[in-house]
Amino acid sequence: MTKVAVLVSGGGTNLQALIDAEKAGGLVPGKLSLVVSNKPGVRALERAEKAGIPSVVLESAGLSRDEFDGELDALLEKNGIEIIVLAGFLRVLGSEFVKKYDKRIINVHPSLIPSFCGDGFYGLKVHQAALDRGVKVTGATVHFVNEITDGGEIILQKAVAIRKNDTAETLQRRVMEQAEWKLLPKALAAVCRNFESEKRSNA
């Protein structure tokens, strides 16, 4: 099994999608082994506890990027983590950390990259930008994380139609339900399968 850590900063709806997928056998060979939040008291920690997944709060306030990355790396090493999922994790990881975990960190972004992505595009801002631009289709993308914000190799994408009366809030919900929550477990399972295959090849 591939040990997976999920990094969160808020409510944890994407974490819940992963938890539900694991219960249904949809993450094999991945195993949700750790949840790390950079903020205390968030709903994602409650979801982890309810699912029986160990969780840790690693507060980022007052820490430089290098300091936070160093503490996170030590925590992941201690728990034998092999794959990392960013699920609403609102902190940018440094280039050295990302390079160490090359092709082992995945992120879900609520647009069809390369549209409406990069620095400053997160949460409702992404959906409002799509509405302001007048595009007819948006969606979600799961991609590998590199040192460029939302710039890593695309793993999976799914399109979602924009409706005439959509607001940023209604669009956000539909993109989560129709794309993010479906894509993320599927992509994670595929990444874990590839990781296990490479481990066997290198054994």
TILUM-896242 format. One line per field, with one value per residue: x, y negated, z of N, C-alpha, C, CB in turn. Coordinates in Angstrom, 3 decimals. Glycine has a CB too. Layout:
<rs>
n.c1 = c(X, ...);
n.c2 = c(Y, ...);
n.c3 = c(Z, ...);
ca.c1 = c(X, ...);
ca.c2 = c(Y, ...);
ca.c3 = c(Z, ...);
c.c1 = c(X, ...);
c.c2 = c(Y, ...);
c.c3 = c(Z, ...);
cb.c1 = c(X, ...);
cb.c2 = c(Y, ...);
cb.c3 = c(Z, ...);
</rs>
This chain:
<rs>
n.c1 = c(0.840, 0.385, 1.376, -0.436, -0.542, -2.733, -2.966, -4.406, -6.438, -8.891, -12.351, -12.382, -13.746, -12.837, -11.095, -13.012, -14.200, -12.120, -11.950, -14.460, -14.161, -12.087, -13.322, -15.051, -13.337, -11.944, -9.408, -7.271, -3.937, -3.600, -3.448, -5.029, -3.179, -2.376, -3.414, -2.694, -2.952, -2.536, -3.794, -5.452, -8.431, -10.085, -12.676, -11.869, -10.153, -11.909, -13.236, -11.172, -10.675, -13.128, -13.015, -10.974, -8.348, -5.033, -4.146, -2.487, -1.741, 0.047, 1.051, 1.366, 1.723, 3.941, 6.152, 8.854, 8.909, 10.831, 11.270, 8.728, 8.434, 10.536, 9.738, 7.390, 8.375, 9.919, 7.883, 6.395, 8.323, 8.711, 6.290, 6.349, 5.360, 4.436, 3.076, 1.625, -1.265, -2.659, -5.320, -7.261, -5.292, -3.898, -1.296, 1.801, 4.211, 7.748, 10.358, 12.460, 11.351, 9.282, 10.750, 12.031, 9.901, 9.152, 6.790, 5.241, 3.461, 0.172, -2.411, -5.665, -7.359, -9.813, -10.498, -10.214, -7.166, -4.969, -6.535, -7.616, -5.835, -2.887, -0.882, -2.789, -5.238, -7.625, -10.100, -13.273, -12.513, -11.553, -13.835, -15.394, -13.831, -14.073, -16.798, -16.851, -15.367, -16.980, -16.979, -18.229, -17.834, -16.335, -14.463, -12.514, -9.153, -6.741, -3.435, 0.150, 2.330, 4.595, 7.337, 6.093, 3.135, 0.246, 1.358, 2.260, 2.463, -0.490, -2.854, -5.557, -8.606, -11.857, -14.749, -17.218, -20.361, -21.246, -23.939, -26.620, -27.605, -25.698, -23.858, -20.764, -20.732, -22.682, -21.575, -19.108, -19.929, -21.092, -18.934, -17.309, -18.944, -19.439, -16.973, -14.403, -14.659, -14.928, -12.738, -10.392, -10.080, -9.827, -7.544, -5.626, -5.559, -4.535, -1.995, -0.864, -0.836, 1.023, 3.242, 3.659, 4.248, 6.666, 8.227, 8.379, 9.743, 12.204, 13.113);
n.c2 = c(1.206, -2.271, -4.942, -7.774, -11.273, -13.913, -17.296, -20.091, -23.085, -23.979, -23.346, -20.750, -19.294, -18.031, -16.233, -14.662, -13.484, -11.831, -10.165, -8.891, -7.588, -5.828, -4.173, -2.871, -1.329, -2.575, -3.763, -2.097, -1.261, -3.104, -4.467, -6.387, -7.951, -10.033, -13.255, -16.610, -19.790, -23.273, -25.003, -25.363, -23.792, -23.446, -22.162, -19.979, -18.512, -17.360, -15.654, -13.894, -12.731, -11.438, -9.535, -8.007, -8.619, -9.496, -12.778, -15.964, -19.189, -21.640, -24.525, -27.369, -30.018, -32.607, -31.179, -30.884, -30.124, -28.132, -27.123, -26.084, -24.192, -22.481, -21.421, -20.156, -18.282, -16.654, -15.600, -14.132, -12.274, -10.901, -9.578, -7.902, -8.707, -8.599, -9.645, -12.827, -14.801, -17.830, -19.385, -21.815, -23.308, -26.076, -27.189, -27.976, -25.721, -25.419, -25.498, -23.636, -21.684, -20.790, -19.776, -17.614, -15.891, -15.223, -14.521, -13.327, -14.823, -15.905, -18.102, -19.547, -21.724, -24.254, -24.784, -24.598, -24.102, -25.545, -27.794, -30.430, -30.163, -29.887, -32.304, -33.850, -32.879, -31.239, -29.393, -31.049, -33.068, -31.989, -30.988, -33.293, -34.725, -33.176, -33.538, -36.323, -36.515, -35.334, -32.739, -29.593, -27.080, -25.481, -23.823, -21.235, -20.431, -17.963, -17.918, -17.366, -18.825, -21.437, -23.836, -26.039, -27.840, -26.015, -24.880, -22.345, -19.038, -17.924, -15.626, -14.644, -15.941, -17.492, -18.694, -21.216, -22.565, -26.023, -27.758, -29.991, -31.624, -31.365, -31.926, -32.774, -31.150, -29.103, -27.958, -27.099, -25.066, -23.207, -22.542, -21.282, -19.060, -17.767, -17.506, -17.911, -16.158, -13.739, -13.463, -13.672, -11.364, -9.360, -10.173, -10.090, -7.346, -6.355, -7.568, -6.381, -3.705, -3.837, -4.626, -2.399, -0.521, -1.527, -1.246, 1.538, 2.059, 0.940, 2.440);
n.c3 = c(0.000, -0.663, 1.235, 2.036, 2.503, 3.317, 2.798, 4.306, 4.735, 5.503, 5.290, 4.221, 2.159, -0.159, 1.006, 2.290, 0.054, -0.734, 1.511, 1.391, -1.052, -0.444, 1.443, -0.254, -1.667, -3.669, -3.776, -3.912, -4.810, -2.746, 0.597, 2.978, 5.260, 6.888, 7.945, 7.520, 8.836, 8.367, 9.938, 13.064, 14.412, 12.159, 9.978, 8.487, 10.119, 11.909, 10.178, 9.531, 12.052, 12.540, 10.556, 11.424, 10.794, 11.445, 12.543, 12.293, 13.502, 12.033, 12.529, 10.483, 10.934, 11.626, 10.856, 8.567, 5.025, 4.504, 7.075, 7.738, 5.665, 6.308, 8.803, 8.014, 6.175, 7.880, 9.450, 7.566, 6.762, 9.177, 9.366, 7.243, 4.746, 1.325, -0.908, -1.553, -1.112, -2.001, -0.700, -0.844, 0.390, 1.614, 1.360, -0.037, -1.122, -0.842, -3.399, -3.072, -1.411, -3.072, -5.214, -3.971, -3.576, -6.168, -8.672, -6.792, -5.435, -5.575, -6.764, -6.681, -8.807, -9.284, -12.104, -15.700, -16.291, -18.684, -17.980, -15.833, -13.561, -11.447, -9.587, -7.070, -7.906, -6.419, -4.540, -4.422, -6.123, -8.483, -9.762, -10.002, -11.759, -14.055, -14.598, -14.995, -17.300, -19.096, -20.105, -21.341, -20.430, -17.691, -15.144, -13.574, -12.582, -11.976, -11.028, -11.130, -8.705, -9.106, -8.986, -10.034, -9.634, -9.999, -12.251, -12.887, -14.463, -16.074, -14.840, -14.794, -16.202, -16.034, -17.560, -16.825, -17.368, -17.585, -16.213, -17.105, -14.987, -13.022, -9.990, -8.360, -6.142, -6.630, -8.865, -7.912, -6.147, -7.928, -9.573, -7.708, -6.999, -9.479, -10.683, -9.125, -6.825, -8.045, -9.782, -8.149, -6.338, -8.311, -9.736, -7.686, -7.060, -9.472, -9.536, -7.286, -8.097, -10.204, -8.737, -7.068, -9.024, -10.031, -7.747, -7.573, -9.912, -9.371, -7.325);
ca.c1 = c(0.000, 1.092, 0.917, -0.817, -0.869, -3.581, -2.709, -5.656, -6.469, -10.262, -13.470, -12.040, -14.709, -12.085, -10.665, -14.160, -14.341, -11.102, -12.368, -15.580, -13.625, -11.315, -14.295, -15.642, -12.280, -11.548, -8.090, -6.243, -3.277, -3.373, -4.066, -4.988, -2.418, -2.125, -3.966, -1.939, -3.573, -1.723, -4.661, -6.174, -9.878, -10.830, -13.588, -11.144, -9.605, -13.033, -13.477, -10.090, -10.906, -14.282, -12.606, -9.906, -7.059, -4.230, -4.037, -1.535, -1.795, 1.377, 0.693, 2.330, 1.864, 5.213, 7.241, 9.240, 8.591, 11.827, 11.025, 7.522, 8.713, 11.406, 8.935, 6.471, 9.162, 10.257, 6.641, 6.071, 9.332, 8.418, 5.098, 6.553, 4.464, 5.002, 2.353, 0.997, -2.389, -3.055, -6.786, -7.628, -4.165, -3.669, 0.076, 2.678, 5.382, 8.974, 10.849, 13.279, 10.419, 8.577, 11.699, 12.250, 8.726, 8.800, 5.781, 4.616, 2.488, -0.875, -3.308, -6.869, -7.618, -11.175, -10.683, -9.535, -5.841, -4.330, -7.425, -7.952, -4.963, -1.665, -0.884, -3.982, -6.460, -8.022, -11.439, -14.313, -11.900, -11.441, -15.158, -15.816, -13.067, -14.691, -18.065, -16.545, -14.824, -18.081, -16.780, -19.410, -17.436, -15.204, -14.252, -11.474, -7.930, -5.790, -2.109, 1.314, 2.775, 5.996, 7.625, 5.227, 1.771, -0.663, 2.104, 2.735, 1.841, -1.900, -3.167, -6.933, -9.483, -13.275, -15.456, -18.526, -21.019, -21.669, -25.343, -26.912, -27.806, -24.703, -23.026, -19.508, -21.024, -23.360, -20.622, -18.132, -20.537, -21.286, -17.612, -16.891, -19.755, -19.371, -15.607, -13.336, -14.839, -14.800, -11.391, -9.293, -9.821, -9.380, -6.160, -4.773, -5.396, -3.650, -0.645, -0.384, -0.528, 2.288, 4.294, 3.926, 4.876, 8.056, 8.923, 8.673, 10.764, 13.484, 13.461);
ca.c2 = c(0.000, -3.552, -5.799, -9.084, -12.377, -14.947, -18.596, -20.849, -24.364, -24.412, -22.451, -19.361, -18.574, -17.121, -15.157, -13.770, -12.708, -10.782, -9.224, -8.108, -6.713, -4.760, -3.226, -2.114, -0.578, -3.288, -4.383, -1.055, -0.814, -4.198, -4.415, -7.674, -7.632, -11.221, -14.545, -17.714, -21.102, -24.401, -25.835, -24.571, -23.933, -23.410, -21.022, -18.845, -17.715, -16.558, -14.592, -12.922, -12.012, -10.562, -8.442, -7.251, -8.933, -10.368, -14.146, -16.833, -20.612, -22.222, -25.925, -28.064, -31.406, -32.925, -30.384, -31.165, -28.996, -27.074, -26.521, -25.270, -23.043, -21.569, -20.715, -19.286, -17.176, -15.760, -14.927, -13.156, -11.213, -10.139, -8.758, -7.059, -9.154, -8.447, -10.524, -13.961, -15.428, -19.154, -19.436, -23.082, -23.693, -27.458, -27.638, -27.586, -24.959, -25.895, -24.737, -22.494, -20.662, -20.261, -18.955, -16.361, -15.035, -15.327, -13.566, -12.676, -15.765, -16.262, -19.173, -19.737, -23.154, -24.355, -25.314, -23.811, -24.674, -26.744, -28.928, -30.852, -29.486, -30.612, -33.100, -34.644, -32.194, -30.176, -29.544, -31.680, -33.963, -31.256, -30.894, -34.632, -35.086, -32.473, -34.222, -37.655, -36.353, -34.914, -31.421, -28.727, -25.816, -25.486, -22.442, -21.033, -19.787, -17.410, -18.013, -17.287, -20.122, -21.812, -25.124, -27.056, -27.682, -25.360, -24.697, -20.980, -18.177, -17.609, -14.197, -14.466, -17.113, -17.237, -19.941, -21.481, -23.669, -27.189, -28.079, -31.417, -32.347, -30.957, -32.825, -32.097, -30.126, -27.941, -27.328, -26.394, -23.829, -22.248, -22.064, -20.304, -17.847, -17.088, -17.320, -17.729, -14.984, -12.543, -13.392, -13.557, -9.965, -8.606, -10.559, -9.594, -5.899, -6.149, -7.955, -5.346, -2.506, -4.099, -4.650, -1.011, 0.127, -1.989, -0.623, 2.930, 2.039, 0.536, 3.345);
ca.c3 = c(0.000, -0.732, 2.333, 1.503, 3.408, 2.735, 3.418, 4.278, 5.453, 5.791, 5.547, 3.911, 1.310, -1.027, 1.900, 2.473, -1.177, -0.669, 2.562, 0.852, -2.096, 0.201, 2.023, -1.360, -2.330, -4.878, -3.717, -3.938, -3.573, -1.810, 1.920, 3.673, 6.471, 7.694, 7.525, 8.110, 8.648, 8.821, 10.784, 14.055, 14.540, 10.903, 9.848, 7.912, 11.218, 12.415, 9.194, 9.697, 13.309, 12.346, 9.666, 12.057, 10.165, 12.299, 12.038, 12.983, 13.173, 11.887, 12.277, 9.625, 11.376, 12.261, 10.296, 7.190, 4.143, 4.716, 8.393, 7.653, 4.804, 7.043, 9.802, 7.281, 5.625, 8.987, 9.842, 6.530, 6.861, 10.406, 9.146, 6.066, 3.675, -0.016, -1.832, -0.872, -1.801, -1.533, -0.811, -0.220, 1.240, 1.185, 1.614, -1.144, -0.702, -1.465, -4.553, -2.644, -0.940, -4.238, -5.973, -3.241, -3.782, -7.578, -9.156, -5.637, -4.858, -6.521, -6.340, -7.503, -9.030, -9.803, -13.455, -16.720, -16.518, -18.140, -17.728, -14.471, -12.613, -11.111, -8.360, -6.794, -8.308, -5.495, -3.978, -5.229, -7.114, -9.748, -10.380, -10.374, -12.953, -15.187, -14.888, -15.524, -18.661, -19.959, -20.720, -21.255, -19.810, -16.760, -14.723, -12.570, -13.049, -11.011, -11.651, -10.258, -8.208, -9.264, -8.366, -10.630, -9.137, -10.958, -13.487, -13.077, -15.476, -15.859, -14.714, -15.253, -16.239, -16.322, -17.863, -16.214, -18.077, -16.811, -16.470, -17.303, -13.739, -12.026, -9.188, -8.020, -5.141, -7.232, -9.779, -7.080, -5.645, -9.020, -9.992, -6.699, -7.069, -10.777, -11.181, -8.139, -5.973, -8.886, -10.348, -7.194, -5.964, -9.494, -10.013, -6.608, -7.244, -10.622, -9.122, -6.363, -8.897, -10.894, -7.723, -6.675, -10.178, -10.065, -6.611, -7.939, -10.970, -8.789, -6.218);
c.c1 = c(0.874, 0.527, 0.757, -1.068, -1.704, -3.350, -3.921, -5.502, -7.875, -11.236, -13.238, -13.047, -13.995, -11.497, -11.802, -14.398, -13.331, -11.451, -13.475, -15.093, -12.846, -12.250, -14.899, -14.595, -11.704, -10.197, -6.948, -5.263, -2.997, -4.083, -3.910, -4.394, -2.183, -2.837, -3.199, -2.651, -2.616, -2.545, -5.379, -7.682, -10.679, -11.632, -12.875, -10.573, -10.689, -13.317, -12.424, -10.318, -12.050, -13.920, -11.478, -8.536, -6.271, -4.100, -3.097, -1.801, -0.364, 1.160, 1.800, 2.574, 3.211, 6.397, 7.573, 8.868, 9.549, 11.597, 9.803, 7.787, 9.572, 10.636, 7.965, 7.210, 9.498, 9.034, 6.267, 7.039, 9.030, 7.256, 5.190, 5.686, 5.168, 4.366, 1.634, -0.123, -2.643, -4.550, -7.279, -6.555, -3.668, -2.309, 0.946, 3.906, 6.605, 9.506, 11.674, 12.404, 9.747, 9.497, 11.949, 11.125, 8.228, 7.893, 5.139, 3.683, 1.453, -1.804, -4.530, -7.151, -8.973, -11.318, -10.005, -8.201, -5.486, -5.233, -7.586, -7.139, -3.726, -1.833, -2.170, -5.291, -6.728, -9.441, -12.416, -13.744, -11.810, -12.774, -15.677, -15.094, -13.654, -15.998, -17.809, -16.066, -15.905, -17.885, -18.008, -19.116, -16.272, -14.980, -13.216, -10.320, -7.187, -4.437, -1.019, 1.740, 4.259, 6.186, 6.821, 3.792, 0.843, 0.030, 2.563, 1.932, 0.403, -2.100, -4.557, -7.646, -10.921, -13.972, -16.809, -19.124, -21.388, -23.096, -25.567, -26.981, -26.800, -24.124, -21.729, -19.771, -21.696, -22.416, -19.578, -18.690, -20.656, -19.961, -17.076, -17.624, -19.523, -17.948, -14.599, -13.468, -14.761, -13.350, -10.325, -9.046, -9.282, -7.910, -5.216, -4.519, -4.426, -2.206, -0.059, -0.039, 0.805, 3.456, 4.670, 4.631, 6.355, 8.854, 9.298, 9.776, 12.154, 13.964, 14.606);
c.c2 = c(-1.254, -4.482, -7.232, -10.066, -13.397, -16.238, -19.494, -22.173, -24.743, -23.281, -20.987, -18.609, -17.625, -15.961, -14.160, -12.911, -11.569, -9.724, -8.309, -7.126, -5.557, -3.716, -2.333, -1.304, -1.265, -3.965, -3.375, -1.315, -1.934, -3.994, -5.777, -7.450, -8.815, -12.419, -15.632, -19.016, -22.182, -25.381, -24.941, -24.761, -23.868, -22.113, -19.779, -17.943, -16.832, -15.390, -13.489, -12.071, -11.011, -9.345, -7.600, -7.471, -9.844, -11.762, -14.954, -18.263, -21.135, -23.680, -26.645, -29.496, -31.599, -32.141, -30.861, -29.954, -27.834, -26.360, -25.602, -24.015, -22.013, -20.759, -19.742, -18.066, -16.162, -14.951, -13.832, -11.967, -10.301, -9.175, -7.901, -7.420, -9.101, -9.386, -11.598, -14.513, -16.797, -19.300, -20.693, -23.532, -25.055, -27.980, -27.112, -26.880, -25.426, -24.961, -23.525, -21.351, -19.983, -19.355, -17.620, -15.377, -15.118, -14.175, -12.762, -13.619, -16.073, -17.309, -19.173, -21.234, -23.302, -25.123, -24.355, -24.494, -24.495, -27.957, -29.172, -30.092, -30.343, -31.439, -33.926, -33.984, -31.015, -30.457, -30.176, -32.601, -33.296, -31.276, -32.268, -35.086, -34.419, -33.150, -35.597, -37.576, -35.908, -33.578, -30.551, -27.414, -26.067, -24.036, -22.359, -20.265, -19.207, -17.374, -17.742, -18.696, -20.292, -23.206, -26.277, -26.817, -27.167, -25.033, -23.287, -20.196, -17.807, -16.094, -13.913, -15.811, -16.673, -18.575, -19.998, -22.694, -24.789, -27.542, -29.590, -32.194, -31.977, -32.146, -32.077, -30.946, -28.897, -27.209, -26.535, -25.045, -22.784, -21.697, -21.038, -18.983, -17.055, -16.778, -17.003, -16.425, -13.677, -12.359, -13.050, -12.110, -9.133, -8.898, -10.014, -8.098, -5.606, -6.480, -6.904, -4.055, -2.673, -4.079, -3.235, -0.260, -0.255, -1.377, 0.819, 2.997, 1.754, 1.459, 4.275);
c.c3 = c(0.000, 0.339, 1.834, 2.639, 2.655, 3.514, 3.213, 5.028, 5.906, 6.020, 5.200, 3.065, 0.352, -0.222, 2.089, 1.237, -1.212, 0.365, 2.049, -0.214, -1.494, 0.805, 0.950, -2.132, -3.542, -4.854, -3.845, -5.080, -2.577, -0.487, 2.579, 5.054, 7.388, 7.084, 8.270, 7.793, 9.131, 9.653, 11.790, 13.935, 13.261, 10.792, 9.300, 8.998, 11.845, 11.473, 9.333, 10.950, 13.166, 11.501, 10.257, 11.435, 11.113, 11.692, 12.914, 12.550, 13.169, 11.504, 11.504, 10.068, 12.071, 11.738, 8.887, 6.342, 4.377, 6.041, 8.353, 6.824, 5.520, 8.071, 9.129, 6.747, 6.713, 9.429, 8.843, 6.576, 8.051, 10.201, 7.877, 4.871, 2.323, -1.050, -1.016, -1.740, -1.170, -1.777, -0.109, 0.752, 0.773, 1.632, 0.484, -0.583, -1.488, -2.543, -4.138, -2.157, -2.129, -5.067, -5.296, -3.503, -5.232, -8.016, -8.013, -4.877, -5.921, -5.897, -7.240, -7.575, -9.735, -11.113, -14.419, -17.022, -17.995, -17.922, -16.228, -13.418, -12.360, -9.844, -8.238, -7.174, -7.369, -5.001, -4.950, -6.308, -8.483, -10.482, -10.804, -11.634, -14.198, -15.591, -15.518, -16.968, -19.636, -20.638, -20.476, -20.539, -18.864, -16.339, -13.632, -13.184, -11.860, -11.706, -10.630, -9.879, -8.510, -8.691, -8.953, -10.165, -10.238, -12.280, -13.781, -14.105, -15.106, -15.829, -15.272, -15.278, -16.504, -16.502, -17.162, -16.923, -17.112, -17.214, -16.457, -15.991, -12.643, -11.278, -8.917, -7.057, -5.759, -8.176, -9.001, -6.612, -6.751, -9.531, -8.988, -6.897, -8.354, -11.231, -10.077, -7.365, -6.743, -9.377, -9.324, -6.752, -7.128, -9.802, -8.949, -6.762, -8.386, -10.265, -8.186, -7.113, -9.620, -9.922, -7.299, -7.797, -10.260, -8.918, -6.938, -8.984, -10.415, -7.683, -6.606);
cb.c1 = c(-0.950, 0.963, 1.910, -2.069, 0.418, -5.094, -1.428, -6.802, -5.905, -10.762, -14.631, -11.850, -15.574, -10.964, -10.207, -15.417, -14.165, -9.744, -12.849, -16.657, -12.732, -10.388, -15.416, -16.361, -12.786, -12.541, -7.946, -6.885, -1.988, -3.815, -3.432, -6.413, -1.106, -0.614, -5.520, -0.473, -4.930, -1.104, -5.692, -5.714, -10.167, -9.873, -14.762, -10.019, -8.983, -14.302, -13.465, -8.726, -11.212, -15.427, -12.170, -10.234, -7.261, -2.840, -5.420, -0.057, -2.696, 2.256, 0.415, 1.852, 0.703, 5.103, 6.870, 10.771, 8.644, 13.245, 10.826, 6.362, 9.402, 12.516, 8.161, 5.799, 10.453, 10.818, 5.496, 6.109, 10.752, 8.098, 3.875, 6.302, 3.959, 4.843, 1.335, 2.039, -3.671, -2.244, -7.455, -8.970, -3.013, -4.764, 0.603, 3.096, 5.152, 10.020, 11.682, 14.256, 9.357, 8.039, 13.016, 12.373, 7.595, 10.065, 6.419, 5.689, 3.182, -1.673, -2.596, -8.109, -6.466, -12.028, -10.103, -10.415, -4.765, -3.246, -8.800, -9.444, -4.562, -1.253, 0.343, -3.883, -6.359, -7.024, -11.378, -15.248, -10.500, -10.986, -16.147, -15.562, -11.589, -14.947, -18.904, -15.485, -13.670, -18.305, -15.505, -19.944, -17.052, -15.473, -13.835, -12.029, -7.033, -6.226, -1.903, 2.479, 2.503, 6.436, 9.080, 5.317, 1.247, -1.877, 3.263, 2.710, 2.670, -2.778, -3.078, -7.691, -9.012, -13.955, -15.646, -18.403, -22.277, -20.705, -26.248, -28.221, -29.195, -23.584, -23.746, -18.500, -21.913, -24.638, -19.938, -17.736, -21.921, -22.048, -16.619, -17.147, -21.217, -20.046, -15.163, -13.325, -16.159, -15.763, -11.048, -9.577, -11.096, -10.258, -6.036, -5.411, -6.761, -4.106, -0.659, -1.445, -1.657, 2.234, 3.847, 2.617, 4.147, 8.118, 8.042, 7.411, 10.410, 13.377, 12.236);
cb.c2 = c(-0.007, -4.195, -5.747, -8.966, -13.036, -14.530, -19.255, -20.021, -25.465, -25.250, -22.926, -18.629, -19.569, -17.880, -15.724, -14.578, -13.610, -11.384, -9.987, -9.042, -7.503, -5.339, -3.983, -3.061, 0.743, -4.283, -5.142, 0.346, -0.136, -5.493, -3.292, -8.318, -7.052, -11.493, -14.637, -17.743, -21.193, -25.125, -26.636, -24.941, -25.186, -23.551, -21.393, -19.338, -18.635, -17.435, -15.169, -13.641, -13.002, -11.331, -9.002, -5.810, -9.620, -9.761, -14.820, -16.421, -21.413, -21.449, -26.656, -28.056, -31.800, -32.704, -28.888, -31.490, -29.432, -27.656, -27.620, -26.083, -23.495, -22.340, -21.720, -20.054, -17.703, -16.567, -15.944, -13.820, -11.821, -11.095, -9.649, -5.649, -10.582, -7.016, -9.712, -15.069, -14.528, -20.291, -18.153, -22.960, -22.622, -28.362, -27.147, -28.824, -23.436, -26.093, -25.634, -22.915, -21.280, -21.416, -19.695, -16.627, -15.437, -15.353, -12.604, -12.147, -17.083, -15.005, -20.553, -18.951, -23.816, -24.992, -26.772, -23.667, -24.002, -27.138, -28.685, -30.650, -28.085, -31.510, -34.025, -35.926, -31.711, -30.069, -30.365, -32.462, -34.395, -29.798, -30.238, -35.614, -34.690, -30.992, -34.375, -38.344, -35.336, -35.931, -30.731, -28.438, -24.761, -26.429, -21.582, -20.288, -20.785, -15.971, -19.399, -16.520, -20.258, -21.756, -25.424, -27.029, -29.015, -26.254, -25.559, -20.255, -16.904, -18.249, -13.744, -13.466, -18.122, -16.400, -20.091, -21.728, -23.169, -28.403, -27.399, -31.577, -32.098, -30.179, -33.267, -33.093, -30.705, -28.380, -28.386, -27.259, -24.118, -22.903, -23.252, -20.846, -18.203, -17.928, -18.558, -18.888, -15.066, -12.639, -14.692, -14.418, -9.327, -8.952, -12.084, -9.884, -5.231, -7.004, -9.337, -5.060, -2.228, -5.446, -5.467, -0.292, -0.263, -3.527, -0.668, 3.627, 0.993, -0.855, 4.173);
cb.c3 = c(1.228, -2.155, 3.529, 0.612, 3.987, 2.761, 2.830, 4.888, 4.576, 4.681, 4.804, 5.158, 0.514, -1.758, 3.267, 2.796, -2.407, -0.350, 3.820, 0.260, -3.050, 1.291, 2.758, -2.312, -2.727, -5.173, -2.426, -4.087, -3.912, -2.419, 2.799, 3.771, 6.095, 7.813, 7.811, 7.586, 9.402, 7.625, 9.920, 15.460, 15.185, 9.705, 8.935, 7.001, 12.289, 12.580, 7.753, 9.780, 14.443, 11.689, 8.324, 12.012, 8.756, 12.526, 11.976, 12.680, 14.191, 10.806, 13.605, 8.194, 12.324, 13.704, 10.284, 7.079, 2.671, 4.676, 9.460, 7.045, 3.520, 7.724, 10.678, 6.125, 4.973, 10.173, 9.959, 5.142, 6.996, 11.566, 9.068, 6.426, 3.954, -0.472, -2.714, -0.555, -1.729, -2.255, -0.194, 0.497, 1.190, 1.725, 3.017, -1.995, -0.899, -0.423, -5.453, -1.535, 0.001, -5.109, -6.152, -1.738, -2.810, -8.434, -10.165, -4.695, -4.349, -6.951, -6.376, -6.913, -9.882, -8.789, -13.595, -18.018, -15.593, -19.032, -18.376, -14.216, -13.135, -12.265, -8.325, -7.497, -9.777, -4.294, -2.725, -4.337, -6.651, -9.501, -9.416, -9.228, -12.785, -14.832, -13.596, -14.657, -18.664, -20.988, -20.158, -22.645, -20.885, -15.502, -15.897, -11.338, -13.821, -10.504, -12.287, -10.943, -6.685, -10.761, -8.495, -12.192, -8.583, -11.226, -13.465, -11.773, -15.664, -16.961, -13.236, -14.348, -17.324, -15.181, -19.372, -14.652, -18.810, -17.036, -15.428, -18.050, -13.243, -12.693, -7.837, -7.402, -4.047, -7.991, -10.663, -5.864, -5.045, -10.167, -10.132, -5.279, -6.952, -11.818, -11.918, -7.172, -5.264, -10.095, -10.998, -5.980, -5.437, -10.721, -10.094, -5.243, -7.521, -11.811, -8.434, -5.281, -9.921, -11.619, -6.503, -6.298, -11.486, -9.995, -5.341, -8.465, -12.024, -8.256, -5.796);
</rs>
